[in-house]
Amino acid sequence: SQKIEQNSEALNIQEGKTATLTCNYTNYSPAYLQWYRQDPGRGPVFLLLIRENEKEKRKERLKVTFDTTLKQSLFHITASQPADSATYLCAPNTGNQFYFGTGTSLTVIP
Amino acid sequence: NAGVTQTPKFQVLKTGQSMTLQCAQDMNHEYMSWYRQDPGMGLRLIHYSVGAGITDQGEVPNGYNVSRSTTEDFPLRLLSAAPSQTSVYFCASRKMGSYNSPLHFGNGTRLTVT
């Protein structure tokens, strides 16, 4: 069955630095990959989507890459701010069953 | 726009009791789904539906029933609650027909089974 792994440890970075989160998947070939943000006590909120034929996607301070050979996506937040502190979930998917990684908890230290 | 609304926010059940978690969306989305989220396990798909009258199983369907009689509503039923069903439950919907249509989540129901 498919397996999705994200950074197992929480990530702490200084304000202003770039945060890089990793999503690795095995045993399937997703047509696209989504990233979501989840704050405590709230449902996930969609951030970005990248298709299998796209290498990179940007939105404001966010950048996502998708390497179908390595079966990996990297999610970057540049010029990080304390308000970026949250859990980030990746969701490589195809079809109608949407699977999620376990998430990476990011803390941006002022 | 309310988006996806889940009720109740919190619920405590005794083992063997039954209950229904409610989910409603006002975005006319064809696709609706239920997830449970447990520490270290991430979001796991329980059941999903691609339209009224159509439901299918996800990764962890045992112990849960669903039905979809309208586009707006997708209730999740626990017929005989077990402590292993203690979790946070999220309902999500999306518009079908476009690959880039994201999931819209409710804010969850925190269920404790004692």
gemmi code that builds the backbone of each chain (N, CA, C; Angstrom):
import gemmi

chains = {
    "A": [
        ("SER", (0.852, -1.184, 0.000), (0.000, 0.000, 0.000), (0.896, 1.246, 0.000)),
        ("GLN", (0.305, 2.391, -0.327), (1.084, 3.626, -0.424), (1.568, 4.046, 0.956)),
        ("LYS", (2.720, 4.691, 0.960), (3.292, 5.181, 2.208), (3.776, 6.604, 1.964)),
        ("ILE", (3.448, 7.509, 2.902), (3.854, 8.911, 2.780), (4.573, 9.291, 4.064)),
        ("GLU", (5.813, 9.782, 3.908), (6.603, 10.144, 5.088), (6.993, 11.611, 5.027)),
        ("GLN", (6.833, 12.281, 6.155), (7.302, 13.652, 6.284), (8.330, 13.703, 7.399)),
        ("ASN", (9.043, 14.851, 7.502), (10.042, 14.997, 8.561), (9.457, 14.485, 9.867)),
        ("SER", (10.070, 13.489, 10.466), (9.486, 12.906, 11.671), (9.671, 13.799, 12.888)),
        ("GLU", (10.736, 14.615, 12.865), (10.985, 15.482, 14.000), (10.359, 16.845, 13.756)),
        ("ALA", (10.013, 17.513, 14.835), (9.541, 18.889, 14.717), (10.699, 19.757, 14.234)),
        ("LEU", (10.356, 20.819, 13.515), (11.362, 21.704, 12.943), (11.280, 23.069, 13.622)),
        ("ASN", (12.409, 23.505, 14.191), (12.470, 24.832, 14.817), (13.468, 25.679, 14.040)),
        ("ILE", (13.048, 26.874, 13.611), (13.972, 27.746, 12.890), (13.821, 29.180, 13.384)),
        ("GLN", (14.853, 29.969, 13.140), (14.837, 31.372, 13.518), (14.026, 32.177, 12.505)),
        ("GLU", (13.351, 33.173, 13.001), (12.611, 34.103, 12.145), (13.530, 34.669, 11.064)),
        ("GLY", (12.996, 34.733, 9.848), (13.769, 35.280, 8.742), (14.491, 34.228, 7.915)),
        ("LYS", (14.695, 33.040, 8.494), (15.359, 31.962, 7.761), (14.357, 31.236, 6.864)),
        ("THR", (14.892, 30.366, 5.998), (14.041, 29.542, 5.134), (13.795, 28.184, 5.770)),
        ("ALA", (12.529, 27.806, 5.869), (12.166, 26.477, 6.371), (11.985, 25.545, 5.184)),
        ("THR", (12.532, 24.337, 5.282), (12.388, 23.346, 4.223), (11.805, 22.075, 4.816)),
        ("LEU", (10.647, 21.676, 4.305), (9.964, 20.480, 4.775), (9.985, 19.440, 3.662)),
        ("THR", (10.102, 18.179, 4.050), (10.255, 17.094, 3.082), (9.061, 16.158, 3.119)),
        ("CYS", (8.659, 15.699, 1.933), (7.588, 14.718, 1.805), (8.077, 13.627, 0.854)),
        ("ASN", (8.167, 12.402, 1.344), (8.573, 11.266, 0.515), (7.429, 10.271, 0.427)),
        ("TYR", (7.230, 9.679, -0.731), (6.154, 8.712, -0.884), (6.670, 7.473, -1.615)),
        ("THR", (6.018, 6.351, -1.370), (6.429, 5.096, -2.012), (5.179, 4.318, -2.427)),
        ("ASN", (5.387, 3.402, -3.342), (4.380, 2.427, -3.777), (3.219, 2.996, -4.578)),
        ("TYR", (3.339, 4.225, -5.057), (2.362, 4.692, -6.034), (2.903, 5.897, -6.775)),
        ("SER", (2.184, 6.308, -7.810), (2.624, 7.406, -8.660), (1.529, 8.462, -8.700)),
        ("PRO", (1.576, 9.442, -7.808), (0.534, 10.462, -7.777), (0.589, 11.384, -8.988)),
        ("ALA", (-0.565, 11.808, -9.430), (-0.651, 12.746, -10.555), (-0.383, 14.176, -10.098)),
        ("TYR", (-0.602, 14.445, -8.816), (-0.345, 15.774, -8.290), (-0.141, 15.670, -6.778)),
        ("LEU", (0.342, 16.739, -6.222), (0.678, 16.734, -4.806), (0.224, 18.066, -4.220)),
        ("GLN", (-0.462, 17.976, -3.088), (-0.966, 19.178, -2.419), (-0.276, 19.354, -1.073)),
        ("TRP", (-0.173, 20.598, -0.647), (0.315, 20.916, 0.699), (-0.762, 21.683, 1.449)),
        ("TYR", (-0.947, 21.322, 2.717), (-1.932, 21.944, 3.594), (-1.249, 22.421, 4.872)),
        ("ARG", (-1.876, 23.418, 5.490), (-1.431, 23.909, 6.791), (-2.513, 23.598, 7.805)),
        ("GLN", (-2.109, 23.142, 9.008), (-3.067, 22.879, 10.066), (-2.635, 23.558, 11.357)),
        ("ASP", (-3.515, 24.383, 11.897), (-3.292, 25.024, 13.185), (-3.986, 24.214, 14.274)),
        ("PRO", (-3.507, 24.314, 15.528), (-4.091, 23.501, 16.612), (-5.593, 23.713, 16.728)),
        ("GLY", (-6.340, 22.619, 16.812), (-7.781, 22.691, 16.995), (-8.564, 23.059, 15.741)),
        ("ARG", (-7.889, 23.089, 14.608), (-8.544, 23.485, 13.362), (-8.335, 22.417, 12.292)),
        ("GLY", (-9.167, 22.467, 11.254), (-8.963, 21.571, 10.128), (-7.861, 22.080, 9.215)),
        ("PRO", (-7.271, 21.185, 8.404), (-6.239, 21.623, 7.449), (-6.796, 22.622, 6.439)),
        ("VAL", (-5.903, 23.497, 6.000), (-6.249, 24.507, 4.997), (-5.291, 24.368, 3.819)),
        ("PHE", (-5.833, 24.348, 2.622), (-5.049, 24.164, 1.400), (-4.107, 25.342, 1.165)),
        ("LEU", (-2.849, 25.004, 0.741), (-1.866, 26.045, 0.430), (-1.506, 26.041, -1.052)),
        ("LEU", (-1.019, 24.906, -1.537), (-0.470, 24.845, -2.897), (-0.686, 23.466, -3.494)),
        ("LEU", (-0.764, 23.432, -4.833), (-0.826, 22.171, -5.559), (0.210, 22.199, -6.665)),
        ("ILE", (0.871, 21.069, -6.888), (1.832, 20.961, -7.992), (1.534, 19.668, -8.745)),
        ("ARG", (1.570, 19.728, -10.049), (1.284, 18.560, -10.878), (2.563, 17.786, -11.170)),
        ("GLU", (2.405, 16.549, -11.614), (3.551, 15.666, -11.838), (4.464, 16.193, -12.945)),
        ("ASN", (3.931, 16.978, -13.867), (4.765, 17.494, -14.963), (5.331, 18.883, -14.661)),
        ("GLU", (5.146, 19.359, -13.442), (5.716, 20.638, -13.014), (6.867, 20.358, -12.055)),
        ("LYS", (7.954, 21.091, -12.240), (9.098, 20.890, -11.360), (8.983, 21.764, -10.105)),
        ("GLU", (8.395, 22.947, -10.272), (8.395, 23.929, -9.182), (7.147, 24.802, -9.272)),
        ("LYS", (6.648, 25.214, -8.106), (5.498, 26.114, -8.052), (5.750, 27.108, -6.930)),
        ("ARG", (5.382, 28.373, -7.179), (5.595, 29.395, -6.153), (4.297, 30.139, -5.862)),
        ("LYS", (4.176, 30.579, -4.614), (3.061, 31.439, -4.216), (3.557, 32.290, -3.067)),
        ("GLU", (3.786, 33.546, -3.349), (4.285, 34.495, -2.355), (5.567, 33.936, -1.736)),
        ("ARG", (5.629, 33.692, -0.434), (6.858, 33.196, 0.201), (6.977, 31.673, 0.170)),
        ("LEU", (6.052, 31.013, -0.474), (6.043, 29.555, -0.517), (6.575, 29.038, -1.845)),
        ("LYS", (7.344, 27.943, -1.786), (7.816, 27.288, -2.999), (7.735, 25.785, -2.799)),
        ("VAL", (7.223, 25.100, -3.804), (7.111, 23.643, -3.745), (7.816, 23.051, -4.952)),
        ("THR", (8.563, 21.973, -4.731), (9.144, 21.213, -5.832), (8.588, 19.799, -5.794)),
        ("PHE", (8.630, 19.143, -6.968), (8.047, 17.809, -7.089), (8.974, 16.989, -7.980)),
        ("ASP", (9.653, 16.011, -7.420), (10.587, 15.177, -8.173), (10.000, 13.771, -8.232)),
        ("THR", (9.433, 13.408, -9.384), (8.759, 12.110, -9.496), (9.772, 10.961, -9.583)),
        ("THR", (11.022, 11.276, -9.921), (12.058, 10.234, -9.952), (12.452, 9.859, -8.528)),
        ("LEU", (12.692, 10.870, -7.709), (13.031, 10.636, -6.303), (11.810, 10.320, -5.463)),
        ("LYS", (10.610, 10.542, -6.010), (9.350, 10.391, -5.259), (9.385, 11.280, -4.020)),
        ("GLN", (9.639, 12.566, -4.280), (9.816, 13.497, -3.175), (9.310, 14.881, -3.546)),
        ("SER", (8.747, 15.571, -2.552), (8.395, 16.981, -2.691), (9.057, 17.749, -1.563)),
        ("LEU", (9.573, 18.925, -1.891), (10.121, 19.830, -0.882), (9.235, 21.067, -0.816)),
        ("PHE", (8.993, 21.521, 0.398), (8.140, 22.695, 0.646), (9.000, 23.710, 1.385)),
        ("HIS", (9.162, 24.892, 0.773), (10.006, 25.928, 1.350), (9.162, 27.124, 1.757)),
        ("ILE", (9.464, 27.658, 2.938), (8.891, 28.937, 3.356), (10.070, 29.888, 3.536)),
        ("THR", (10.154, 30.913, 2.683), (11.254, 31.874, 2.797), (10.869, 33.015, 3.733)),
        ("ALA", (11.881, 33.669, 4.288), (11.667, 34.799, 5.207), (10.607, 34.428, 6.246)),
        ("SER", (10.823, 33.316, 6.929), (9.797, 32.768, 7.828), (9.447, 33.746, 8.952)),
        ("GLN", (8.200, 33.645, 9.409), (7.669, 34.521, 10.456), (7.047, 33.644, 11.543)),
        ("PRO", (6.964, 34.149, 12.770), (6.311, 33.362, 13.833), (4.900, 32.906, 13.453)),
        ("ALA", (4.206, 33.698, 12.637), (2.844, 33.321, 12.211), (2.842, 32.104, 11.293)),
        ("ASP", (4.017, 31.702, 10.795), (4.100, 30.491, 9.964), (4.128, 29.224, 10.814)),
        ("SER", (4.225, 29.366, 12.120), (4.265, 28.200, 13.016), (2.944, 27.433, 12.907)),
        ("ALA", (3.057, 26.151, 12.559), (1.875, 25.307, 12.336), (2.372, 23.920, 11.973)),
        ("THR", (1.442, 23.019, 11.716), (1.783, 21.703, 11.159), (1.452, 21.722, 9.677)),
        ("TYR", (2.381, 21.198, 8.875), (2.213, 21.200, 7.430), (2.085, 19.758, 6.946)),
        ("LEU", (1.054, 19.531, 6.150), (0.727, 18.188, 5.663), (0.898, 18.126, 4.157)),
        ("CYS", (1.512, 17.046, 3.676), (1.562, 16.843, 2.230), (0.561, 15.761, 1.853)),
        ("ALA", (0.065, 15.860, 0.633), (-0.944, 14.920, 0.147), (-0.688, 14.633, -1.330)),
        ("PRO", (0.164, 13.604, -1.602), (0.360, 13.191, -2.997), (-0.838, 12.330, -3.399)),
        ("ASN", (-1.498, 12.661, -4.493), (-2.752, 11.972, -4.773), (-3.040, 11.749, -6.238)),
        ("THR", (-3.932, 10.804, -6.448), (-4.502, 10.566, -7.758), (-5.858, 9.912, -7.508)),
        ("GLY", (-6.819, 10.186, -8.325), (-8.127, 9.572, -8.126), (-8.918, 10.223, -7.009)),
        ("ASN", (-9.821, 9.447, -6.396), (-10.740, 9.989, -5.401), (-10.372, 9.672, -3.967)),
        ("GLN", (-9.292, 8.922, -3.764), (-8.881, 8.650, -2.389), (-7.676, 9.533, -2.082)),
        ("PHE", (-7.887, 10.492, -1.180), (-6.850, 11.459, -0.855), (-6.106, 11.010, 0.396)),
        ("TYR", (-4.804, 10.754, 0.249), (-3.974, 10.293, 1.362), (-3.054, 11.413, 1.819)),
        ("PHE", (-2.808, 11.436, 3.132), (-1.990, 12.490, 3.717), (-0.788, 11.907, 4.449)),
        ("GLY", (0.287, 12.694, 4.494), (1.410, 12.364, 5.351), (1.051, 12.698, 6.794)),
        ("THR", (1.947, 12.329, 7.709), (1.692, 12.541, 9.138), (1.902, 13.991, 9.556)),
        ("GLY", (2.534, 14.781, 8.700), (2.712, 16.196, 9.000), (4.033, 16.513, 9.669)),
        ("THR", (4.491, 17.734, 9.465), (5.689, 18.249, 10.141), (5.294, 19.482, 10.931)),
        ("SER", (5.643, 19.496, 12.218), (5.358, 20.648, 13.064), (6.495, 21.649, 12.938)),
        ("LEU", (6.160, 22.854, 12.523), (7.146, 23.915, 12.348), (6.939, 24.997, 13.409)),
        ("THR", (8.022, 25.378, 14.071), (7.989, 26.509, 15.001), (9.018, 27.525, 14.541)),
        ("VAL", (8.564, 28.770, 14.317), (9.464, 29.855, 13.933), (9.705, 30.705, 15.173)),
        ("ILE", (10.970, 30.774, 15.569), (11.336, 31.439, 16.821), (11.667, 32.900, 16.554)),
        ("PRO", (11.015, 33.840, 17.274), (11.280, 35.268, 17.017), (12.709, 35.635, 17.385)),
    ],
    "B": [
        ("ASN", (-20.540, 32.565, 3.438), (-20.367, 31.138, 3.199), (-19.860, 30.453, 4.452)),
        ("ALA", (-20.612, 29.429, 4.932), (-20.167, 28.724, 6.124), (-19.071, 27.724, 5.777)),
        ("GLY", (-19.031, 27.189, 4.553), (-18.037, 26.187, 4.189), (-18.482, 24.819, 4.660)),
        ("VAL", (-17.616, 24.124, 5.406), (-17.907, 22.798, 5.939), (-18.158, 22.930, 7.436)),
        ("THR", (-19.330, 22.498, 7.860), (-19.718, 22.616, 9.269), (-19.851, 21.238, 9.886)),
        ("GLN", (-19.154, 21.030, 10.993), (-19.227, 19.756, 11.710), (-19.845, 19.970, 13.089)),
        ("THR", (-20.724, 19.062, 13.463), (-21.284, 19.072, 14.816), (-21.369, 17.651, 15.339)),
        ("PRO", (-21.191, 17.465, 16.672), (-20.777, 18.467, 17.645), (-19.272, 18.719, 17.575)),
        ("LYS", (-18.770, 19.660, 18.349), (-17.326, 19.908, 18.419), (-16.647, 18.895, 19.346)),
        ("PHE", (-17.329, 18.518, 20.395), (-16.797, 17.570, 21.371), (-17.889, 16.557, 21.709)),
        ("GLN", (-17.477, 15.327, 21.990), (-18.437, 14.302, 22.388), (-17.719, 13.252, 23.221)),
        ("VAL", (-18.369, 12.835, 24.316), (-17.868, 11.726, 25.120), (-18.912, 10.620, 25.075)),
        ("LEU", (-18.490, 9.417, 24.757), (-19.384, 8.266, 24.679), (-18.877, 7.162, 25.591)),
        ("LYS", (-19.788, 6.317, 26.013), (-19.377, 5.098, 26.702), (-19.276, 3.981, 25.660)),
        ("THR", (-18.427, 3.020, 25.934), (-18.279, 1.875, 25.048), (-19.643, 1.245, 24.775)),
        ("GLY", (-19.906, 0.985, 23.487), (-21.157, 0.352, 23.094), (-22.250, 1.325, 22.678)),
        ("GLN", (-22.094, 2.602, 23.034), (-23.100, 3.589, 22.623), (-22.962, 3.898, 21.142)),
        ("SER", (-24.039, 4.413, 20.576), (-24.001, 4.812, 19.170), (-24.160, 6.318, 19.069)),
        ("MET", (-23.684, 6.862, 17.972), (-23.889, 8.291, 17.728), (-23.629, 8.601, 16.259)),
        ("THR", (-24.068, 9.768, 15.841), (-23.849, 10.239, 14.480), (-23.116, 11.566, 14.522)),
        ("LEU", (-22.018, 11.638, 13.790), (-21.296, 12.895, 13.603), (-21.863, 13.546, 12.342)),
        ("GLN", (-22.212, 14.816, 12.484), (-22.836, 15.504, 11.368), (-21.812, 16.319, 10.578)),
        ("CYS", (-22.023, 16.352, 9.253), (-21.202, 17.183, 8.377), (-22.100, 17.776, 7.310)),
        ("ALA", (-22.009, 19.080, 7.136), (-22.785, 19.760, 6.106), (-21.899, 20.762, 5.387)),
        ("GLN", (-22.078, 20.873, 4.069), (-21.343, 21.874, 3.290), (-22.309, 22.637, 2.401)),
        ("ASP", (-22.006, 23.921, 2.196), (-22.899, 24.785, 1.421), (-22.236, 25.259, 0.139)),
        ("MET", (-21.263, 24.510, -0.358), (-20.519, 24.911, -1.555), (-20.922, 24.108, -2.790)),
        ("ASN", (-21.937, 23.260, -2.646), (-22.416, 22.423, -3.743), (-21.324, 21.475, -4.262)),
        ("HIS", (-20.484, 20.999, -3.335), (-19.412, 20.074, -3.709), (-19.959, 18.663, -3.852)),
        ("GLU", (-19.529, 18.000, -4.936), (-19.967, 16.624, -5.162), (-19.264, 15.652, -4.206)),
        ("TYR", (-17.990, 15.911, -3.951), (-17.164, 14.979, -3.180), (-17.170, 15.357, -1.705)),
        ("MET", (-17.426, 14.357, -0.852), (-17.312, 14.548, 0.591), (-16.617, 13.334, 1.190)),
        ("SER", (-15.942, 13.556, 2.317), (-15.161, 12.471, 2.911), (-15.031, 12.664, 4.409)),
        ("TRP", (-14.707, 11.576, 5.093), (-14.443, 11.586, 6.525), (-13.045, 11.046, 6.783)),
        ("TYR", (-12.326, 11.741, 7.683), (-11.005, 11.317, 8.130), (-11.008, 11.239, 9.651)),
        ("ARG", (-10.116, 10.411, 10.150), (-9.798, 10.477, 11.568), (-8.318, 10.836, 11.695)),
        ("GLN", (-7.986, 11.604, 12.742), (-6.600, 12.033, 12.938), (-6.154, 11.629, 14.329)),
        ("ASP", (-5.123, 10.821, 14.368), (-4.564, 10.336, 15.626), (-3.097, 10.715, 15.694)),
        ("PRO", (-2.561, 10.955, 16.897), (-1.141, 11.344, 17.020), (-0.230, 10.322, 16.359)),
        ("GLY", (0.686, 10.815, 15.524), (1.650, 9.936, 14.864), (1.102, 9.163, 13.684)),
        ("MET", (-0.205, 9.245, 13.441), (-0.816, 8.458, 12.344), (-1.257, 9.341, 11.197)),
        ("GLY", (-1.354, 10.611, 11.434), (-1.816, 11.497, 10.375), (-3.311, 11.355, 10.123)),
        ("LEU", (-3.746, 11.892, 9.011), (-5.148, 11.806, 8.597), (-5.366, 10.496, 7.859)),
        ("ARG", (-6.346, 9.727, 8.287), (-6.663, 8.464, 7.616), (-8.104, 8.501, 7.110)),
        ("LEU", (-8.268, 8.129, 5.852), (-9.565, 8.201, 5.194), (-10.467, 7.067, 5.662)),
        ("ILE", (-11.683, 7.423, 6.100), (-12.628, 6.421, 6.598), (-13.591, 6.018, 5.482)),
        ("HIS", (-14.361, 6.979, 4.990), (-15.298, 6.777, 3.892), (-15.318, 8.035, 3.044)),
        ("TYR", (-15.755, 7.880, 1.797), (-15.929, 9.041, 0.946), (-17.117, 8.836, 0.017)),
        ("SER", (-17.534, 9.945, -0.596), (-18.696, 9.911, -1.486), (-18.451, 10.862, -2.654)),
        ("VAL", (-18.796, 10.419, -3.848), (-18.615, 11.277, -5.034), (-19.935, 11.866, -5.503)),
        ("GLY", (-21.000, 11.660, -4.747), (-22.282, 12.257, -5.080), (-23.382, 11.603, -4.267)),
        ("ALA", (-24.548, 12.220, -4.295), (-25.692, 11.688, -3.545), (-25.973, 10.253, -3.988)),
        ("GLY", (-26.141, 9.380, -2.991), (-26.443, 7.981, -3.252), (-25.237, 7.093, -3.484)),
        ("ILE", (-24.034, 7.683, -3.491), (-22.809, 6.923, -3.788), (-21.818, 7.079, -2.642)),
        ("THR", (-21.418, 5.957, -2.033), (-20.392, 6.001, -0.991), (-19.384, 4.883, -1.235)),
        ("ASP", (-18.197, 5.037, -0.684), (-17.166, 4.013, -0.829), (-16.254, 4.044, 0.387)),
        ("GLN", (-15.541, 2.940, 0.577), (-14.688, 2.811, 1.752), (-13.311, 3.395, 1.497)),
        ("GLY", (-12.718, 3.939, 2.585), (-11.343, 4.385, 2.525), (-10.422, 3.372, 3.182)),
        ("GLU", (-9.388, 3.891, 3.879), (-8.384, 3.022, 4.495), (-8.894, 2.305, 5.738)),
        ("VAL", (-9.707, 2.989, 6.551), (-10.092, 2.468, 7.871), (-11.602, 2.524, 8.068)),
        ("PRO", (-12.391, 1.779, 7.290), (-13.845, 1.909, 7.350), (-14.535, 1.108, 8.462)),
        ("ASN", (-13.826, 0.124, 9.052), (-14.499, -0.773, 9.998), (-14.991, -0.024, 11.234)),
        ("GLY", (-16.259, -0.287, 11.586), (-16.857, 0.356, 12.754), (-17.614, 1.629, 12.425)),
        ("TYR", (-17.599, 2.033, 11.166), (-18.245, 3.272, 10.745), (-19.181, 3.019, 9.556)),
        ("ASN", (-20.328, 3.713, 9.568), (-21.236, 3.685, 8.429), (-21.480, 5.095, 7.933)),
        ("VAL", (-21.739, 5.223, 6.644), (-22.087, 6.523, 6.071), (-23.230, 6.345, 5.096)),
        ("SER", (-23.889, 7.460, 4.803), (-24.891, 7.515, 3.750), (-24.843, 8.921, 3.164)),
        ("ARG", (-25.323, 9.071, 1.951), (-25.331, 10.392, 1.297), (-26.663, 10.541, 0.568)),
        ("SER", (-27.630, 11.086, 1.295), (-28.956, 11.243, 0.693), (-29.102, 12.596, -0.002)),
        ("THR", (-28.291, 13.565, 0.373), (-28.317, 14.885, -0.272), (-26.890, 15.293, -0.625)),
        ("THR", (-26.748, 16.275, -1.490), (-25.418, 16.799, -1.812), (-24.776, 17.448, -0.591)),
        ("GLU", (-25.599, 18.088, 0.252), (-25.066, 18.911, 1.328), (-24.563, 18.128, 2.542)),
        ("ASP", (-25.157, 16.974, 2.816), (-24.915, 16.305, 4.098), (-24.242, 14.950, 3.941)),
        ("PHE", (-23.349, 14.645, 4.872), (-22.634, 13.364, 4.833), (-22.371, 12.926, 6.281)),
        ("PRO", (-23.357, 12.347, 6.938), (-23.190, 11.944, 8.336), (-22.354, 10.674, 8.483)),
        ("LEU", (-21.639, 10.596, 9.587), (-20.819, 9.424, 9.925), (-21.406, 8.777, 11.177)),
        ("ARG", (-21.741, 7.492, 11.076), (-22.376, 6.792, 12.188), (-21.436, 5.791, 12.837)),
        ("LEU", (-21.391, 5.854, 14.181), (-20.700, 4.839, 14.956), (-21.798, 3.997, 15.604)),
        ("LEU", (-21.907, 2.740, 15.229), (-23.029, 1.918, 15.697), (-22.794, 1.400, 17.113)),
        ("SER", (-21.554, 1.094, 17.441), (-21.219, 0.587, 18.767), (-19.802, 1.065, 19.089)),
        ("ALA", (-19.723, 2.198, 19.771), (-18.434, 2.855, 19.964), (-17.460, 1.998, 20.765)),
        ("ALA", (-16.186, 2.087, 20.375), (-15.108, 1.386, 21.070), (-14.020, 2.394, 21.436)),
        ("PRO", (-13.255, 2.131, 22.505), (-12.182, 3.066, 22.888), (-11.207, 3.347, 21.747)),
        ("SER", (-11.017, 2.385, 20.840), (-10.110, 2.596, 19.705), (-10.626, 3.659, 18.737)),
        ("GLN", (-11.868, 4.060, 18.891), (-12.436, 5.100, 18.034), (-12.285, 6.495, 18.638)),
        ("THR", (-11.629, 6.579, 19.780), (-11.262, 7.881, 20.335), (-10.308, 8.563, 19.377)),
        ("SER", (-10.693, 9.751, 18.892), (-9.916, 10.408, 17.849), (-10.527, 11.779, 17.576)),
        ("VAL", (-9.876, 12.513, 16.672), (-10.467, 13.738, 16.131), (-10.922, 13.409, 14.712)),
        ("TYR", (-12.169, 13.715, 14.414), (-12.755, 13.378, 13.124), (-12.944, 14.645, 12.297)),
        ("PHE", (-12.479, 14.572, 11.045), (-12.620, 15.705, 10.133), (-13.436, 15.297, 8.919)),
        ("CYS", (-14.321, 16.195, 8.524), (-15.071, 16.058, 7.287), (-14.463, 17.016, 6.275)),
        ("ALA", (-14.404, 16.596, 5.014), (-13.828, 17.448, 3.971), (-14.642, 17.293, 2.695)),
        ("SER", (-14.689, 18.352, 1.904), (-15.411, 18.304, 0.638), (-14.574, 18.965, -0.450)),
        ("ARG", (-14.895, 18.648, -1.691), (-14.233, 19.311, -2.809), (-15.138, 19.250, -4.032)),
        ("LYS", (-14.878, 20.184, -4.952), (-15.608, 20.181, -6.208), (-14.924, 19.195, -7.137)),
        ("MET", (-15.667, 18.358, -7.779), (-15.079, 17.394, -8.694), (-15.009, 17.975, -10.097)),
        ("GLY", (-14.256, 17.294, -10.959), (-14.173, 17.715, -12.347), (-12.962, 18.560, -12.650)),
        ("SER", (-12.198, 18.927, -11.604), (-10.988, 19.712, -11.820), (-9.895, 19.155, -10.926)),
        ("TYR", (-8.733, 18.857, -11.509), (-7.666, 18.237, -10.732), (-7.180, 19.154, -9.622)),
        ("ASN", (-7.287, 20.475, -9.838), (-6.712, 21.403, -8.870), (-7.713, 21.901, -7.838)),
        ("SER", (-8.809, 21.215, -7.704), (-9.784, 21.581, -6.676), (-9.354, 20.975, -5.352)),
        ("PRO", (-9.057, 21.807, -4.351), (-8.548, 21.276, -3.085), (-9.670, 20.771, -2.180)),
        ("LEU", (-9.284, 20.082, -1.141), (-10.215, 19.687, -0.088), (-10.455, 20.865, 0.851)),
        ("HIS", (-11.712, 21.040, 1.246), (-12.102, 22.034, 2.248), (-12.514, 21.259, 3.496)),
        ("PHE", (-11.860, 21.551, 4.605), (-12.097, 20.805, 5.843), (-12.971, 21.579, 6.821)),
        ("GLY", (-13.740, 20.828, 7.617), (-14.365, 21.402, 8.790), (-13.350, 21.473, 9.920)),
        ("ASN", (-13.779, 21.968, 11.083), (-12.858, 22.127, 12.195), (-12.853, 20.958, 13.167)),
        ("GLY", (-13.522, 19.888, 12.809), (-13.342, 18.641, 13.534), (-14.325, 18.412, 14.671)),
        ("THR", (-14.469, 17.127, 14.995), (-15.203, 16.685, 16.173), (-14.244, 15.843, 17.005)),
        ("ARG", (-14.047, 16.250, 18.262), (-13.144, 15.488, 19.146), (-13.986, 14.493, 19.928)),
        ("LEU", (-13.774, 13.212, 19.664), (-14.571, 12.143, 20.269), (-13.729, 11.341, 21.250)),
        ("THR", (-14.272, 11.166, 22.450), (-13.640, 10.316, 23.459), (-14.597, 9.191, 23.800)),
        ("VAL", (-14.102, 7.941, 23.738), (-14.905, 6.771, 24.099), (-14.281, 6.139, 25.342)),
        ("THR", (-15.079, 6.079, 26.403), (-14.548, 5.563, 27.679), (-15.039, 4.143, 27.944)),
    ],
}
model = gemmi.Model(1)
for chain_id, residues in chains.items():
    chain = gemmi.Chain(chain_id)
    for i, (resn, *xyz) in enumerate(residues, 1):
        res = gemmi.Residue()
        res.name, res.seqid = resn, gemmi.SeqId(i, " ")
        for name, pos in zip(("N", "CA", "C"), xyz):
            atom = gemmi.Atom()
            atom.name, atom.element = name, gemmi.Element(name[0])
            atom.pos, atom.b_iso = gemmi.Position(*pos), 0.0
            res.add_atom(atom)
        chain.add_residue(res)
    model.add_chain(chain)
structure = gemmi.Structure()
structure.add_model(model)
structure.setup_entities()
